[in-house]
Amino acid sequence: MSERIVGIWELLLMALVHALLPSQRRARHKRRLQRRRRHALWLAVHGIDVGPRRIHGVVVRA
């Protein structure tokens, strides 16, 4: 009986971990995008124009 309970707990724990992984990936992606925007802003403040690659969802060519 106790082996069965342990097995159920392991399954629940695995399900919880797998449920949280996509949200961590999404959060990491958001942080990466924010870091890119901040870097572009920092460069612009110091007089280096990198220009936007995407304006309102449309890719802009240089």
Helices and strands as residue ranges (DSSP letters): H 2-45, E 54-55, E 58-59
